[in-house]
């Protein structure tokens, strides 16, 4: 197993030593393969784009679609480049704005939570520690990958510039530990994933879809009183990004239920509409429907049945 890890790591590292202009030529080839030859998830992407932007013409949809696959290929080589990027290179290509407010919160002993989405390059955002005062400990919540070698590989990438990766299952314990040590943390949450059936508590309109959303981030921010920010990431041009940290509130405990979640998704939608080709459209974001949720939900117990849908329908007499 270790041999597999070192082989993959060495291969990726050697590829990453190539100049970005060469990697982008490779990206052009990847784009041709995944879009024109393999047609990777093209029906799903086309459906997502049509449903999200019903006001756009077929020509406009196809333009966004091609732009997405071109950016997605760039995202792949840009992630590989992280294996060897220097601090000087990443600071030049991934700039941050609005870190002053972050530093003020940290100086006052307050931890901060940053809402992120799968928009533009979320891997390069792990360079945030290079832009803060250093008084805060930067970290991000992540899903542990089933493949141990790939999990270790991404951990190495995402922690290169000083940001710690905290497994989702350990989030509360780690936050409590830092609080006990009087260490403010700056924690990034990518919160636009699909929630499990039993974790659906709130629905909202997101990109013209009735969307079930994760609410755990809001609950965590409210209970730990983290100052809340939104990371508005923009692609300036190929290989260059800018992330503006927009303050939402320094007192999340005073906000209403789901207010932070609604605000986050409204801001994320605005970011996506500004640069639609840089959102992860291949992710099946809307695979859980309210219709199926209502079938699975038991009003008597308040629980969600996670069993086979056909079996549930049969028990409930639903055709």
Secondary structure, 3 states (H helix, E strand, C coil): CHHHHHHHHHHHHHHHCCCHHHHHHHHHHHHHHHHHHCCCCHHHHHHHHHHHCCCCCHHHHHHHHHHHHHHHHHHHHHHHHCCCCCHHHHHHHEEEECHHHHHHHHHCCCCEEEEECCECCCCHHHHHHHHCCCCCEEEEEECCCCCHHHHHHHHHHHCCCCCEEEEHHHHHHHHHHHHHCCCCEEEEEECCCCCCHHHCCCEEEECCEEEECCCHHHHHHHHHCCEEEEEEEEEEECCEEEEEEEEEECCHHHCCCCHHHHHHHHHHHHHHHHCHHHECCCCCCCCCCHHHHHHHEECCCCEECCCCHHHHHHHHCCC
